[in-house]
Amino acid sequence: MEQWAHGKTIDLLKVAYNYEERGQSVLLYSSSLDDRYEKSTITTRIGISRPCLTFSKDTNIFLDVVNHNYKPDCILIDEAQFLSKKQVKELTDIVDFLNIPVICYGLKTDFRQEFFEGSEMLMKMADKIEEIKTICDCGEKATINMRLINGEPVIDGEQIVIGGNDSYKSVCRKCFRKYIGRQNK
């Protein structure tokens, strides 16, 4: 199966390494929904991994950090699109009241180009937003995560599906329309 790397997780692990190389501590989180690899582990598509804490919809991340056995110098969140609105507010409390920087990595929109709950709230509340550029096969900037089932693009279905026969490909809007147009003929 062909894989398309976005680079979000690699960037997260680079930031963790940079903090630790300077003698600082990091606390890593990822969504419990992402079960493609080993549980409680952040894993890149090229196989680099690190242990992490996981969050579910019920996790109070603020309390989790307050009750942790050490105060981290930075918190890194992978799969941030799966955060709830409440959890994003908890992250702002961590920044504002605990004075710990929080850096989130995730997708902005789903395969239908709809915001994920966590992404939408992060877009509203984040102090700074940086985009990791991904390139479409045509060379243009990829802005859409096209869902493929058995290699065919789809535009309907549940927002969150991990694993199974589903895969994703980063494409630009023009190529997305071309792929979907072929499917609808």
QUIDATA-V642799 format. One record per residue. N is the residue number from 0. RES is the residue in one letter. D_LAST is the distance of its C-alpha to the last C-alpha in Angstrom with 1 decimal. Layout:
{{N/RES/D_LAST} {N/RES/D_LAST}}
//
This chain:
{{0/M/25.6} {1/E/25.1} {2/Q/26.6} {3/W/26.2} {4/A/29.5} {5/H/29.8} {6/G/33.6} {7/K/34.5} {8/T/36.6} {9/I/38.2} {10/D/39.3} {11/L/40.7} {12/L/42.7} {13/K/44.0} {14/V/45.3} {15/A/46.9} {16/Y/48.6} {17/N/49.8} {18/Y/51.5} {19/E/53.1} {20/E/54.2} {21/R/56.3} {22/G/57.8} {23/Q/55.7} {24/S/53.9} {25/V/50.3} {26/L/48.8} {27/L/45.2} {28/Y/42.9} {29/S/39.4} {30/S/37.5} {31/S/38.3} {32/L/34.6} {33/D/33.9} {34/D/34.9} {35/R/33.1} {36/Y/36.5} {37/E/40.1} {38/K/41.0} {39/S/43.1} {40/T/41.9} {41/I/39.9} {42/T/38.1} {43/T/36.1} {44/R/33.4} {45/I/35.9} {46/G/38.4} {47/I/40.9} {48/S/42.0} {49/R/44.6} {50/P/45.9} {51/C/45.0} {52/L/45.6} {53/T/42.6} {54/F/41.8} {55/S/40.2} {56/K/39.8} {57/D/43.4} {58/T/44.9} {59/N/47.2} {60/I/46.9} {61/F/49.8} {62/L/52.2} {63/D/50.9} {64/V/51.9} {65/V/55.2} {66/N/56.1} {67/H/55.1} {68/N/58.0} {69/Y/57.8} {70/K/56.6} {71/P/53.8} {72/D/53.7} {73/C/50.0} {74/I/47.2} {75/L/43.8} {76/I/40.8} {77/D/37.7} {78/E/34.5} {79/A/35.8} {80/Q/32.6} {81/F/33.9} {82/L/37.1} {83/S/37.9} {84/K/39.1} {85/K/42.6} {86/Q/42.5} {87/V/41.5} {88/K/44.6} {89/E/46.6} {90/L/45.7} {91/T/46.9} {92/D/50.1} {93/I/50.5} {94/V/50.2} {95/D/52.5} {96/F/55.1} {97/L/55.2} {98/N/54.7} {99/I/52.2} {100/P/49.2} {101/V/45.9} {102/I/42.9} {103/C/39.5} {104/Y/36.4} {105/G/33.0} {106/L/29.5} {107/K/29.1} {108/T/25.8} {109/D/23.5} {110/F/19.9} {111/R/19.0} {112/Q/21.5} {113/E/24.1} {114/F/27.7} {115/F/29.4} {116/E/32.7} {117/G/34.8} {118/S/33.0} {119/E/33.2} {120/M/36.9} {121/L/37.6} {122/M/36.1} {123/K/38.6} {124/M/41.6} {125/A/41.5} {126/D/44.3} {127/K/42.2} {128/I/38.5} {129/E/37.5} {130/E/34.0} {131/I/33.5} {132/K/31.2} {133/T/28.4} {134/I/26.6} {135/C/22.9} {136/D/22.1} {137/C/22.0} {138/G/25.5} {139/E/24.9} {140/K/26.1} {141/A/23.9} {142/T/23.9} {143/I/21.2} {144/N/21.5} {145/M/18.0} {146/R/18.2} {147/L/17.0} {148/I/17.4} {149/N/18.1} {150/G/16.7} {151/E/13.2} {152/P/12.8} {153/V/13.3} {154/I/14.1} {155/D/16.1} {156/G/19.4} {157/E/23.0} {158/Q/24.2} {159/I/26.5} {160/V/25.6} {161/I/27.7} {162/G/27.5} {163/G/25.9} {164/N/22.7} {165/D/21.7} {166/S/22.1} {167/Y/21.6} {168/K/20.9} {169/S/22.2} {170/V/20.0} {171/C/20.4} {172/R/18.5} {173/K/16.9} {174/C/15.6} {175/F/14.6} {176/R/12.3} {177/K/11.0} {178/Y/10.5} {179/I/8.9} {180/G/6.5} {181/R/5.6} {182/Q/5.7} {183/N/3.8} {184/K/0.0}}
//
